[in-house]
Amino acid sequence: MTIANLITLLRIVLVPVIVWAILSDLYLIGFLVFLLAGLSDAIDGTVARYFDQQTELGTILDPIADKLMLVSVFIALAYLSEIPLWLVILIVSRDLLIIFGVMLAFLLSLPVTIRPLWVSKTNTVAQIALAAWVLFSLAFEIEASNAKLALEWITGLLTFLSAAAYLREGVKLFATDKNAIS
């Protein structure tokens, strides 16, 4: 187990702490642990590259840790009515679409190269910004509904565009295998 993978596992362990803090109205703790988890994401990637510790496990664990953290935070914030339900449904549906597509391709023995698209990377940045902004606003009791609303719509649009882009990639992949669509 590499140091980078251990840092990624730490991020996964921090997810229940963040959710507990949010649901316990301990928003400052939730915000700070969310920042720590985000920092660990940057550190594990840097450590993996710098010390040549890039592993297959790491390429799988890292996006799982990111998605687990973001989806968990969004569900907790939706539970508190701090994030609109439609947005959480869109985010979770997009992630399930990707997981389903990869699993289907694997079952059909289709070659899948897992690589994030630029719109997906931008979408992740928007999701992180929205989650961080909401947690920051709650932690410091800042009322900035216009900024939050703008971030929600930007995140929603990017999530939709990302889902559409992955759907397009999936259709192209399955169209190349005549047995997959017959």
C-alpha positions in Angstrom: 0.0 0.0 0.0 1.5 3.3 -1.1 1.5 6.5 0.9 -0.7 8.1 -1.8 -3.3 5.3 -1.5 -3.2 5.6 2.3 -4.0 9.3 2.0 -6.9 8.5 -0.4 -8.2 5.9 2.2 -8.0 8.7 4.9 -10.2 10.8 2.6 -12.8 8.0 2.5 -12.6 7.7 6.3 -13.3 11.5 6.6 -16.6 11.2 4.8 -18.7 10.0 7.7 -17.1 12.6 9.9 -18.1 15.4 7.5 -21.7 14.0 7.2 -21.9 13.6 11.0 -20.8 17.2 11.5 -23.3 18.5 8.9 -26.2 16.6 10.4 -25.2 17.6 13.9 -25.2 21.3 13.1 -21.4 21.4 13.6 -20.9 23.3 10.3 -17.5 24.7 11.1 -16.2 21.2 11.8 -17.9 19.9 8.6 -16.4 22.8 6.6 -12.9 22.3 8.0 -12.9 18.5 7.5 -14.2 19.0 4.0 -11.3 21.4 3.4 -8.9 18.8 4.9 -10.3 16.1 2.6 -9.9 18.4 -0.4 -6.3 19.1 0.6 -5.7 15.4 1.0 -7.0 14.9 -2.6 -4.3 17.3 -3.9 -1.6 15.8 -1.7 -2.3 12.2 -2.7 -2.0 13.1 -6.4 1.2 15.0 -5.8 2.7 12.3 -3.7 1.8 9.7 -6.3 3.4 11.6 -9.1 6.5 12.9 -7.2 7.4 9.5 -5.7 6.3 7.5 -8.7 3.6 5.8 -6.7 0.8 5.8 -9.3 -1.0 2.5 -9.0 -4.0 0.9 -10.6 -5.6 0.8 -7.1 -5.0 4.6 -6.8 -6.6 5.3 -10.2 -9.7 3.5 -9.0 -9.8 4.6 -5.3 -9.2 8.3 -6.0 -12.4 9.0 -8.0 -14.4 6.7 -5.7 -13.2 8.8 -2.7 -14.1 12.0 -4.5 -17.6 10.8 -5.5 -18.3 9.3 -2.1 -17.4 12.6 -0.4 -19.3 14.8 -2.8 -22.5 12.7 -3.0 -22.6 12.2 0.7 -22.2 15.9 1.4 -24.9 16.8 -1.2 -27.3 14.2 0.3 -26.7 15.6 3.8 -27.2 19.2 2.6 -30.3 18.2 0.7 -31.6 16.5 3.9 -31.2 19.9 5.6 -32.8 21.7 2.6 -29.6 23.6 2.0 -29.3 22.1 -1.6 -32.3 21.6 -3.9 -33.4 18.0 -4.2 -33.5 18.2 -8.1 -29.7 19.0 -8.1 -28.9 16.0 -5.8 -31.0 13.7 -8.0 -29.2 15.0 -11.1 -25.8 14.5 -9.6 -26.5 11.0 -8.3 -28.2 10.0 -11.5 -25.2 11.1 -13.6 -22.8 9.1 -11.3 -25.1 6.1 -11.6 -25.2 6.4 -15.4 -21.4 6.4 -15.5 -21.1 3.4 -13.1 -23.8 1.5 -15.0 -22.1 2.2 -18.4 -18.7 1.0 -17.1 -20.2 -2.1 -15.6 -22.1 -2.9 -18.8 -19.0 -2.4 -20.9 -17.1 -4.7 -18.6 -19.7 -7.4 -18.7 -19.7 -7.2 -22.5 -15.9 -7.3 -22.5 -15.7 -4.0 -24.3 -12.4 -2.1 -23.9 -13.1 0.9 -21.6 -10.5 3.6 -21.0 -11.6 5.5 -17.9 -10.6 9.1 -18.4 -12.4 12.2 -17.2 -13.7 14.6 -19.8 -13.0 18.3 -19.6 -16.6 19.0 -18.8 -16.5 16.4 -16.1 -13.5 18.0 -14.5 -15.2 21.4 -14.7 -18.3 19.8 -13.2 -16.3 18.4 -10.3 -14.8 21.8 -9.6 -18.3 23.4 -9.6 -19.6 20.7 -7.2 -16.7 21.2 -4.9 -17.2 25.0 -5.0 -20.9 24.7 -4.3 -20.4 22.3 -1.4 -17.6 24.4 0.1 -19.7 27.6 -0.3 -22.7 26.1 1.4 -20.6 24.7 4.2 -18.7 28.0 4.6 -22.0 30.0 4.6 -23.5 27.7 7.3 -20.3 27.7 9.4 -20.0 31.5 9.4 -23.7 32.2 9.2 -23.4 34.2 6.0 -26.5 34.8 3.9 -25.6 34.8 0.3 -28.5 33.2 -1.5 -27.8 34.8 -4.9 -24.3 33.3 -4.9 -25.6 29.9 -3.8 -28.4 30.0 -6.4 -25.9 30.9 -9.2 -23.6 28.0 -8.1 -26.5 25.6 -8.0 -27.5 26.4 -11.5 -23.9 26.4 -12.8 -23.4 23.0 -11.1 -26.7 21.7 -12.5 -25.9 22.8 -16.0 -22.4 21.3 -15.9 -23.7 18.1 -14.4 -26.2 17.8 -17.2 -23.6 18.5 -19.9 -21.2 16.0 -18.3 -23.9 13.3 -18.2 -24.7 14.0 -21.9 -21.0 13.8 -22.8 -20.5 10.5 -21.1 -23.8 9.2 -22.6 -22.4 10.2 -26.1 -19.1 8.4 -25.3 -21.0 5.3 -24.2 -23.2 5.3 -27.3 -20.0 5.5 -29.5 -18.4 2.6 -27.5 -21.4 0.3 -27.7 -22.0 1.2 -31.4 -18.5 -0.2 -32.2 -19.5 -3.6 -30.9 -22.1 -5.1 -33.1 -23.0 -7.8 -30.6 -23.6 -5.2 -27.8 -26.5 -3.6 -29.7 -28.1 -6.5 -31.5 
